[in-house]
């Protein structure tokens, strides 16, 4: 659901562009859809901690940890990054937006943060959504440092906290300090806290109700954003969504562990398994389909209302197809060739 919220958010914005439909109606209803990214940051913090907390201060576990993280992030990203780059080369207009410097290409491929004032408005060339993957890689690196040496990770955490405080105290700061002072890092920390919550002995007597409470909080925040906009004064909207995400995750995980709810095979779980592919693919898919749909005379409210659900479904179908026919075989092949043959390989869950 979080992944589909992000798709709706970007679709709504693109439908409002004059070069496509020029219809801003959807942009109003789904203006809060980027909160799905905040949910994913919290979820990533939870998943990595739940899966690797026992590896902290165990350097022998680092190679396997790094292997899994590299396989999860980079192969699919590279395939889609290169594919979209080649597609953009077919259009003289889009060619002008491609990087001209080799260093920008290399940093883009490696997901190294770049100044958003210079590169792609988000600091990520070609695939602008990759800005979030830069934070994923940073979090993976931080957790890898925890595995290698907890004390060094503590020093890094202190430096990141100093960047957070310093940037907020100054009121304005430049790159790269702005990258390290972003709200994304506290969201990861919330996910880590959610993973350790059960170890503190805390549990809900009604975990399903707790999960529903979190979902209600999340939706109420979205409704609030629709009514008053994104400026919430002293309340940080991204961190507010993060708190709701923590409540959802803690409630759902406990409910599943206690057998209160069961997660079986369904369309939603398949979309969840393909959420990374959906995140990477949806913008180019939407752009191409909007271009094809509006090429000629199809623009305005009625065509937009018809096209919106069709392009939304097409984005999901494209992600499911990519996950099944490209991502899974590719990760399975790479997994077999990057670890001892006696070990099995499981595709990591969600990023």
C-alpha positions in Angstrom: 0.0 0.0 0.0 2.9 2.4 0.8 4.4 1.7 -2.6 1.2 2.3 -4.4 0.8 5.6 -2.5 4.1 6.8 -4.0 2.9 5.8 -7.4 -0.3 7.7 -7.0 1.6 10.7 -5.7 3.9 10.9 -8.8 1.1 10.1 -11.2 -1.0 12.9 -9.8 1.9 15.4 -10.3 2.6 14.2 -13.8 -1.0 14.4 -14.9 -1.0 18.0 -13.8 1.9 18.9 -16.2 0.8 20.9 -19.2 2.8 18.6 -21.6 0.6 15.7 -20.5 -3.1 16.2 -19.4 -2.8 19.5 -17.5 -5.3 18.2 -14.9 -4.5 19.2 -11.2 -7.4 17.4 -9.6 -5.5 14.3 -8.8 -2.6 16.2 -7.4 -4.9 17.5 -4.6 -6.2 14.1 -3.6 -2.8 12.3 -3.6 -0.6 15.2 -2.4 0.2 13.2 0.7 1.2 10.0 -1.2 4.9 10.7 -0.7 4.4 9.6 2.9 4.8 6.1 1.5 8.5 6.8 1.3 8.6 7.7 5.0 6.9 4.4 5.8 9.5 2.6 3.7 12.4 4.3 5.6 10.9 3.1 8.9 10.3 -0.3 7.5 13.8 -0.6 6.2 15.2 0.3 9.6 13.0 -2.4 11.2 13.9 -5.1 8.7 17.6 -4.6 8.7 17.7 -4.5 12.5 15.4 -7.5 12.9 17.5 -9.5 10.5 21.0 -8.5 11.6 20.8 -7.3 15.2 22.7 -10.4 16.3 25.5 -9.6 13.9 26.4 -6.3 15.7 30.0 -6.3 16.8 30.6 -9.5 14.8 33.0 -8.6 12.0 32.8 -12.1 10.5 29.2 -11.5 9.5 30.0 -8.3 7.6 30.9 -9.9 4.2 27.6 -11.8 4.0 25.7 -8.7 5.2 27.3 -6.5 2.6 26.7 -9.1 -0.2 23.0 -9.2 0.6 22.7 -5.4 0.7 24.6 -4.9 -2.6 22.4 -7.6 -4.3 19.2 -6.1 -3.0 19.9 -2.5 -4.1 22.3 -2.4 -7.1 21.5 -5.0 -9.8 17.8 -3.9 -10.4 18.7 -0.3 -10.1 21.5 -0.6 -12.7 19.3 -2.4 -15.1 16.5 0.2 -14.9 19.0 3.1 -14.7 20.7 2.0 -17.9 17.4 1.1 -19.6 15.9 4.6 -18.9 19.1 6.3 -20.0 19.0 4.5 -23.4 15.3 5.4 -23.7 16.1 9.1 -23.0 18.7 9.1 -25.7 16.0 8.5 -28.3 14.5 11.9 -27.6 16.4 15.1 -28.4 14.6 16.9 -25.6 15.3 14.3 -23.0 19.0 14.0 -24.1 19.5 17.5 -22.8 18.6 16.4 -19.3 21.2 13.6 -19.2 24.4 14.2 -17.3 27.4 15.3 -19.4 30.1 14.6 -16.8 31.5 11.1 -16.2 31.8 11.7 -12.5 28.0 12.4 -12.3 27.2 9.2 -14.1 29.5 7.1 -11.8 28.2 8.7 -8.7 24.7 8.1 -9.9 25.4 4.5 -10.6 26.9 4.0 -7.1 24.1 6.0 -5.4 26.6 8.5 -4.0 24.8 11.7 -2.9 25.1 14.7 -5.1 24.1 18.3 -4.7 20.4 18.6 -5.7 21.0 22.2 -6.8 23.2 20.9 -9.5 22.1 17.3 -10.3 18.6 16.4 -11.2 16.8 18.5 -8.6 17.0 15.6 -6.2 20.7 14.8 -6.4 20.0 11.7 -8.4 20.5 11.8 -12.2 18.2 9.9 -14.7 16.0 8.3 -12.0 15.1 11.1 -9.7 13.4 8.7 -7.2 16.9 7.3 -6.5 17.5 10.1 -3.9 15.8 7.8 -1.4 18.1 4.9 -2.3 21.1 7.1 -1.5 19.7 7.2 2.1 19.2 3.4 2.0 22.8 2.9 1.1 23.9 5.3 3.8 21.8 3.4 6.4 23.2 0.1 5.1 26.7 1.5 5.5 26.0 2.7 9.0 24.6 -0.7 10.0 27.6 -2.4 8.4 29.8 -0.3 10.6 27.8 -1.5 13.6 28.6 -5.0 12.6 32.3 -4.2 12.2 32.7 -2.1 15.3 29.9 -0.7 17.5 32.1 2.0 18.9 32.9 3.4 15.5 29.3 3.3 14.6 28.5 5.3 17.8 31.0 8.0 16.7 29.3 8.1 13.3 25.9 8.4 14.9 27.1 11.3 17.1 28.5 13.1 14.0 25.1 12.6 12.2 23.3 13.9 15.2 25.6 16.9 15.3 24.8 17.5 11.6 21.1 17.3 12.4 21.3 19.7 15.3 23.7 22.1 13.5 21.6 22.4 10.4 18.4 23.1 12.4 20.2 25.5 14.7 21.6 27.5 11.8 18.3 27.4 10.0 20.0 27.1 6.6 23.0 25.0 5.5 24.5 23.8 2.3 25.3 20.4 0.7 26.5 17.9 1.9 25.4 18.9 5.4 21.8 19.1 4.1 22.0 15.4 3.1 23.1 14.3 6.5 20.6 16.6 8.3 17.5 15.3 6.4 14.5 13.8 8.2 15.2 10.4 6.5 17.8 9.4 9.1 15.5 9.8 12.1 12.9 7.7 10.3 15.5 4.8 10.0 16.2 5.2 13.7 12.4 4.8 14.4 12.5 1.5 12.5 15.5 0.4 14.6 13.6 1.3 17.8 10.6 -0.7 16.5 12.7 -3.8 16.0 14.1 -3.6 19.6 10.7 -2.8 21.1 9.7 -6.5 21.8 13.1 -7.1 23.4 12.3 -4.5 26.0 9.4 -6.7 27.2 6.7 -4.4 25.8 3.7 -6.0 24.1 0.2 -5.0 23.3 -2.8 -7.0 24.5 -4.6 -6.1 21.3 -2.0 -6.0 18.6 -4.5 -6.0 15.8 -6.2 -2.9 17.3 -2.7 -1.4 17.7 -2.1 -1.9 14.0 -5.5 -0.4 13.1 -4.7 2.5 15.3 -1.5 3.1 13.4 -3.3 2.9 10.1 -5.9 5.3 11.4 -3.2 7.7 12.5 -1.5 7.5 9.1 -4.8 8.2 7.3 -5.7 11.1 9.6 -2.3 12.7 8.9 -3.0 12.4 5.2 -6.5 13.9 5.7 -4.9 16.7 7.7 -2.5 17.4 4.9 -5.4 17.6 2.4 -7.1 20.1 4.5 -4.3 22.4 5.7 -1.5 21.6 3.3 2.1 20.5 4.1 3.0 23.3 6.5 2.3 22.1 10.0 4.2 24.7 11.8 6.5 23.2 14.5 5.2 19.7 13.9 7.4 17.8 11.4 5.0 16.0 9.0 7.5 13.4 7.9 8.3 12.4 11.5 4.6 12.3 12.3 4.1 9.8 9.5 7.1 7.9 10.9 5.5 7.6 14.3 2.3 6.2 12.7 4.5 3.8 10.7 6.1 2.5 13.9 2.7 1.8 15.4 1.6 0.0 12.3 4.7 -2.2 12.1 4.8 -3.1 15.8 1.1 -4.0 15.8 1.2 -6.0 12.6 4.4 -7.9 13.5 3.1 -8.9 17.0 -0.3 -9.8 15.6 1.3 -12.1 13.0 3.7 -13.7 15.5 0.8 -14.5 17.8 -1.3 -15.9 15.0 -3.9 -13.1 15.3 -3.5 -12.4 11.6 -2.0 -14.5 8.9 -0.3 -13.3 5.8 -0.8 -15.7 2.8 -0.3 -15.5 -0.9 -2.4 -12.8 -2.5 -2.2 -10.0 -5.0 -1.2 -7.5 -2.3 1.7 -9.7 -1.1 2.9 -10.2 -4.7 2.8 -6.4 -5.2 4.7 -6.1 -1.8 7.3 -8.5 -3.0 7.6 -6.4 -6.2 7.6 -3.0 -4.3 11.2 -2.2 -5.2 10.6 -2.9 -8.9 7.5 -0.7 -8.6 9.4 2.1 -7.0 12.1 2.1 -9.7 9.8 1.6 -12.7 6.7 3.6 -12.1 8.0 7.0 -13.1 9.3 6.0 -16.5 6.3 3.8 -17.2 3.9 6.6 -16.3 5.9 9.1 -18.4 5.8 6.9 -21.5 2.1 6.1 -21.1 1.2 9.7 -20.5 3.2 10.7 -23.6 1.5 8.0 -25.7 -2.0 8.8 -24.4 -1.8 12.6 -24.8 0.1 12.4 -28.2 -2.4 14.2 -30.5 -5.7 15.2 -29.0 -6.3 13.2 -25.8 -6.0 15.7 -23.0 -8.4 17.3 -20.5 -10.5 16.1 -17.6 -12.4 13.2 -19.2 -9.4 11.5 -20.9 -7.4 12.0 -17.7 -10.1 10.4 -15.6 -10.1 7.4 -17.9 -6.3 7.2 -18.2 -5.5 7.6 -14.5 -6.7 4.1 -13.3 -5.5 2.4 -16.5 -1.9 3.8 -16.2 -1.9 3.1 -12.4 -2.7 -0.6 -13.1 -0.2 -0.7 -16.0 2.5 0.5 -13.6 1.8 -2.3 -11.2 1.6 -4.9 -14.0 5.0 -3.7 -15.3 6.5 -4.1 -11.8 5.1 -7.5 -11.3 6.3 -8.6 -14.7 9.8 -7.2 -14.1 10.0 -8.8 -10.6 9.0 -12.2 -11.9 10.9 -12.3 -15.2 13.9 -10.2 -14.5 14.6 -9.4 -10.8 14.0 -12.8 -9.3 16.0 -14.8 -11.9 18.8 -12.2 -11.8 19.1 -12.2 -8.0 18.9 -16.0 -8.0 21.7 -16.3 -10.5 23.9 -13.7 -8.8 23.2 -15.3 -5.4 24.3 -18.7 -6.6 27.5 -17.2 -7.9 28.4 -15.0 -5.0 28.2 -17.5 -2.1 29.2 -21.1 -1.3 27.3 -23.7 -3.4 26.2 -25.5 -0.2 24.1 -22.4 0.9 20.7 -21.6 -0.4 19.7 -18.1 -1.6 16.6 -16.2 -0.6 15.6 -12.9 -2.1 15.8 -10.3 0.7 12.5 -8.8 1.6 11.7 -5.2 0.6 14.9 -3.3 -0.4 
